[in-house]
Amino acid sequence: MDWLVENAHPTTLDEIRETQLLGRRSTPMVGITLDDGYGENCEFAIPALLQRKIPVTYFVSTHFVETGEPFPHDRKRGILLRPNTIEEIQGMSDQGIQIGAHTQSHIDLGTRLSQAQLKFEISDARKKLQDWTGQSIDYFAFPYGLKKNISQAAIDVVFESGFKCFLSAAGGMNWPGQDADHLQRIHGDPGFASFRNWMTYDPRKIRASCPIEYTRRVASLSSNSPALASQS
């Protein structure tokens, strides 16, 4: 994170999205995001980001915060990590951290789901987070975040629910003038060399991106300054 502050412009998803809409960007931007809602984030990651005044968007799966149950993908590995509490989410919000929605039960939204299930996982999660924090919840991150985990039906409910934008995690940069309703993310790889490589401009990375095809107005492409929405 210290290297990032020195070599790029850590910023909010709102600012990245604004440059997508405007079609120009003067410097490489990076938006830090954390998914799911793990209690251990409050022990190191969140204090480290706040100390450095690095914006972060914190995507929460509400069921596990409410119940304290471990995440199903952790149970499968036999690693029972503690989710955040509602009070921790409220505390982060009070400190200026942007909260985002990540469904209620961390379900794969690329599977066949009923309209009622989609609304429960997306619309109800947004309302719950707004009730907890008093924030407008504007961003939705798809669990798992690959193309196969995203459906047109789910995207429709995302926008019907009042979200400004959805995020995937299939890898890719966000170029000004591209789609401002969908931000692509990369994984926060533990290797520093890999991280620095993602922060370095290379035109091949445009071709390597993995945009999600869906029905909605897309802005025209212009400019060539990259931005990443980084998922961890």
Secondary structure as GFF3:
##gff-version 3
##sequence-region A 1 232
A	DSSP	alpha_helix	2	7	.	.	.	ID=ss1
A	DSSP	beta_strand	9	10	.	.	.	ID=ss2
A	DSSP	alpha_helix	13	22	.	.	.	ID=ss3
A	DSSP	beta_strand	29	34	.	.	.	ID=ss4
A	DSSP	three_ten_helix	39	42	.	.	.	ID=ss5
A	DSSP	alpha_helix	45	51	.	.	.	ID=ss6
A	DSSP	beta_strand	56	60	.	.	.	ID=ss7
A	DSSP	alpha_helix	62	67	.	.	.	ID=ss8
A	DSSP	alpha_helix	72	77	.	.	.	ID=ss9
A	DSSP	alpha_helix	86	94	.	.	.	ID=ss10
A	DSSP	beta_strand	98	101	.	.	.	ID=ss11
A	DSSP	alpha_helix	115	121	.	.	.	ID=ss12
A	DSSP	alpha_helix	123	133	.	.	.	ID=ss13
A	DSSP	beta_strand	139	141	.	.	.	ID=ss14
A	DSSP	three_ten_helix	147	149	.	.	.	ID=ss15
A	DSSP	alpha_helix	152	160	.	.	.	ID=ss16
A	DSSP	beta_strand	165	167	.	.	.	ID=ss17
A	DSSP	beta_strand	182	183	.	.	.	ID=ss18
A	DSSP	beta_strand	185	187	.	.	.	ID=ss19
A	DSSP	alpha_helix	192	198	.	.	.	ID=ss20
A	DSSP	alpha_helix	204	208	.	.	.	ID=ss21
A	DSSP	beta_strand	227	231	.	.	.	ID=ss22
###
